[in-house]
Amino acid sequence: MSASMLETRDPPPVAIARHYSERGAGAISFATPGWRDPVISEVEYAMAIPKAGLVHARHVTTWAFAEIALSL
């Protein structure tokens, strides 16, 4: 992540998709351009931007998540 992203007032949005099946669990993330490191949890995101303060998370349906991912 670039130093300028760490200094921004508004942290970049990231969407994380978690999936569960009989074979186990996994995750994939989507982010705005310039975000170089994938994250698989809100904790990893918060640790990457320590100056961000509180992290706001939302849980949505798969359909809503696809719409969000397309907008990033």
N, C-alpha and C positions, 0 to 999 in steps of 0.2 A: 504494500500500500504506500502511496506517495506521502511525503511529509505534509504536503498541502492538504490532503484529505484528513490528516490527523488534527489539523488546526481549524478545520471548518466548524462553523457553529452548528450546522445541522448534519448529523452523520448520514452517510449514504444509505438508502434503503436496501435491504437484503431480504430475499424470500427463501425459506427453507422448507423443503418437502420431505416429510418422513413417511415411510411406508413400512407396513408390517405384513408378513405372510408366514406360511408354514415353514419356509426356508430361513426365516430370520427377519431382521429389521435393517433398514438402510436410510440414507438421507442424501439429498442433492440440494445445492443452493444456487440461486440466481441473484445477480447483483448488477448495479449500474456499471458502466464502463469505468475503468480505473481501479476497480476493486480486484486485486490480484489473488488474494488467498481465499479459497473456499472455506466456509464455516458450516458446521452442522448443528450448532445450537446457539441459543441466545447468549449463553455464557461465553462462548468463543468470540461472538460478535462484540460483546461488551469489553472483553479483554483486549481486542484489537484496537479499540478506540477508547482508551481510559478517560479522556477528557469529555466524553459524551454525556456522562452522568447516567441518569436512568434510561433504560432501554424499554421501549414500548413494543409489546408482542401481541399479535392477534392470531387466533386459531380460526381457520376457515375451511370450507368444503373444498374438495378437489377441483370442482368447476370454478369456484371463485379464485382459487390459487392459480389456475391456468390463465385466467384473465389478468391477474396481478403480474404474473411472470411475463406475459406479453407486453405489458406496459413499461417494464424496466429497461 
